[in-house]
Amino acid sequence: MLKLSEIVTTGHLADALLYLQTDWLPHFKERQQIDIGLDMLLFKYRDLLHLQLGSDDLVYPKQAQDWGSEALRTPTEKIANRIEAILETKKRLDANVNGQLLMEQLVLKLKEGSAFV
């Protein structure tokens, strides 16, 4: 899941969608697995917010150095919008919406405002 976030942040939309189809979805097939993957992604953006605030209370402390520059260059509002998109995806997953379509839509939302768009 963290790789998906990296591709969404730094790569092209087509690369992110390809990674989703070829690498991510085969490992996260069931709703519960998708939900866990979304939680992992949510924790990443939570950590970015904590890094922006100077907190060391991180879920992924080993990633702090790598994510530090991303936290500095990403506006807080953009991180908050991404967290909101993930929470909305989790809510829709609970409402029995197709998991693959939800993840594709989430990638599009996460990619909004990035260099590609």
Beta strands, then each sheet from edge to edge (+ up, - down):
end
